[in-house]
């Protein structure tokens, strides 16, 4: 049994009963369904359900977040997928333990700190730019891997850093 949330809105319970060849049977919100799915090419499928034809394209899969970015007939959707084990962890209150805690940002390569874009004590969101590192005559913007508050900036502008050196601590 899977729980699939579409675009953080509608939620569906899906249970796959049998698959044979291109046919899939199961339950969708406790109603029986049958469909046919054909692999057109890598990441693109042709789906027939209730005598209607759909083109399904898998755009991106983020396994650690259990999210699937798809296009169905060129309309984009974000699918959040939970299985029975995710539900069990949630019911036991242990689902927050699965989140990887990031405490610092390290230099991915040797280089020079070109620009620091944040300050200590600043609240940041995942994906916010933190620091610009110059390496091999290229500027690389390092972004936040998580939400948090900057506790310490361990480097200054113009300083050379080594690979895996701590730059910022959360």
C-alpha positions as CSV (number, residue, x, y, z in Angstrom):
1,X,0.0,0.0,0.0
2,X,1.3,3.4,-1.0
3,X,0.1,6.9,-0.1
4,X,0.7,9.3,-3.0
5,X,0.2,13.0,-2.4
6,X,-0.1,15.1,-5.6
7,X,1.3,18.7,-5.5
8,X,1.0,18.7,-1.7
9,X,-2.8,18.5,-2.1
10,X,-4.9,15.5,-3.1
11,X,-3.9,12.2,-1.5
12,X,-4.5,8.8,-3.0
13,X,-4.1,5.3,-1.5
14,X,-2.7,2.9,-4.1
15,X,-2.3,-0.9,-3.8
16,X,-0.9,-2.9,-6.7
17,X,-2.3,-6.4,-6.8
18,X,-0.9,-8.0,-9.9
19,X,1.2,-7.1,-12.8
20,X,1.6,-9.3,-15.9
21,X,3.3,-8.1,-19.0
22,X,2.2,-4.5,-19.5
23,X,-1.0,-4.8,-17.4
24,X,-1.3,-3.5,-13.9
25,X,-4.2,-4.2,-11.5
26,X,-4.9,-3.0,-8.0
27,X,-6.9,-0.6,-5.9
28,X,-7.0,3.2,-6.1
29,X,-8.7,4.6,-3.0
30,X,-10.3,1.1,-2.4
31,X,-11.8,1.0,-6.0
32,X,-10.5,-1.6,-8.3
33,X,-8.5,-0.4,-11.4
34,X,-6.8,-2.0,-14.4
35,X,-4.4,-0.2,-16.7
36,X,-1.8,-0.9,-19.3
37,X,1.6,0.8,-19.3
38,X,4.1,0.6,-22.1
39,X,7.7,1.8,-21.9
40,X,8.2,4.2,-24.9
41,X,11.8,5.1,-24.1
42,X,13.9,5.8,-21.0
43,X,11.7,7.7,-18.5
44,X,8.7,8.0,-20.9
45,X,5.6,5.7,-20.7
46,X,2.3,5.3,-22.5
47,X,-0.5,4.6,-20.1
48,X,-4.0,3.4,-20.9
49,X,-6.6,3.6,-18.1
50,X,-10.4,3.5,-18.5
51,X,-10.0,3.6,-22.3
52,X,-8.1,6.9,-22.0
53,X,-4.5,7.4,-23.2
54,X,-1.9,9.3,-21.2
55,X,1.8,10.1,-21.8
56,X,3.8,9.8,-18.6
57,X,7.3,11.3,-18.4
58,X,9.5,11.0,-15.3
59,X,11.3,14.3,-15.1
60,X,13.2,13.8,-11.8
61,X,13.4,11.4,-8.9
62,X,14.7,12.4,-5.5
63,X,14.9,9.1,-3.6
64,X,16.0,10.5,-0.3
65,X,12.9,12.8,-0.2
66,X,10.7,10.1,-1.9
67,X,9.5,12.6,-4.5
68,X,8.8,12.1,-8.1
69,X,8.6,15.0,-10.6
70,X,6.5,13.9,-13.5
71,X,4.6,15.2,-16.5
72,X,1.3,13.7,-17.5
73,X,0.2,14.8,-21.0
74,X,2.8,17.7,-20.5
75,X,1.2,18.9,-17.2
76,X,3.8,18.9,-14.4
77,X,3.1,17.2,-11.1
78,X,5.1,16.5,-7.9
79,X,4.3,13.2,-6.3
80,X,5.3,12.5,-2.7
81,X,5.2,8.8,-2.1
82,X,5.0,7.0,1.3
83,X,5.0,3.2,1.7
84,X,3.8,1.1,4.7
85,X,7.2,1.6,6.5
86,X,7.0,5.4,6.2
87,X,3.5,5.2,7.7
88,X,4.7,3.0,10.5
89,X,7.6,5.4,11.3
90,X,5.1,8.3,11.3
91,X,2.7,6.5,13.6
92,X,5.5,5.7,16.0
93,X,6.8,9.3,15.9
94,X,10.1,8.3,14.5
95,X,9.8,9.9,11.0
96,X,11.8,13.0,12.1
97,X,14.8,10.7,12.8
98,X,15.1,10.0,9.0
99,X,15.9,13.6,8.3
100,X,19.7,14.0,7.8
101,X,21.0,16.8,10.0
102,X,23.6,19.0,8.4
103,X,25.7,21.0,10.8
104,X,28.3,22.6,8.4
105,X,29.2,23.5,4.8
106,X,32.5,22.2,3.7
107,X,34.6,23.3,0.7
108,X,33.9,20.8,-2.2
109,X,37.3,21.6,-3.7
110,X,40.4,23.6,-3.0
111,X,40.0,27.3,-3.9
112,X,39.8,30.9,-2.6
113,X,36.9,32.5,-0.8
114,X,35.7,35.1,-3.3
115,X,32.6,36.4,-1.5
116,X,30.7,35.7,1.7
117,X,26.9,36.2,1.2
118,X,25.7,35.6,4.8
119,X,26.3,36.8,8.3
120,X,26.5,35.0,11.6
121,X,23.0,34.8,13.2
122,X,21.3,35.0,9.9
123,X,18.4,32.7,9.3
124,X,18.6,30.9,5.9
125,X,16.5,28.5,3.9
126,X,17.5,25.4,1.9
127,X,19.0,26.5,-1.4
128,X,20.0,30.1,-0.3
129,X,23.4,31.2,-1.6
130,X,26.0,31.2,1.2
131,X,29.5,31.7,-0.2
132,X,31.2,32.1,-3.5
133,X,34.3,30.0,-3.9
134,X,36.8,30.7,-6.7
135,X,38.5,27.5,-8.1
136,X,40.2,27.0,-11.4
137,X,39.3,30.6,-12.5
138,X,35.6,29.8,-12.0
139,X,33.2,31.2,-9.4
140,X,31.2,28.5,-7.6
141,X,28.2,29.5,-5.5
142,X,27.7,27.2,-2.5
143,X,24.1,26.9,-1.4
144,X,22.6,25.9,1.9
145,X,21.7,22.2,2.1
146,X,19.2,22.9,4.9
147,X,17.1,25.5,6.7
148,X,18.8,26.9,9.7
149,X,20.7,29.8,11.4
150,X,24.3,30.6,10.7
151,X,26.3,29.9,14.0
152,X,29.8,30.6,12.7
153,X,31.5,31.6,9.5
154,X,34.9,29.9,9.8
155,X,36.6,31.7,6.9
156,X,37.2,35.2,5.6
157,X,37.2,36.8,2.1
158,X,40.4,36.2,0.2
159,X,41.5,33.1,2.2
160,X,42.6,29.9,0.4
161,X,40.8,26.8,1.5
162,X,41.4,23.1,1.1
163,X,38.9,20.4,0.1
164,X,36.5,19.5,3.0
165,X,37.6,22.5,5.1
166,X,34.6,23.8,7.1
167,X,33.4,27.1,5.8
168,X,30.2,27.7,7.6
169,X,28.6,26.1,10.7
170,X,24.8,25.9,11.4
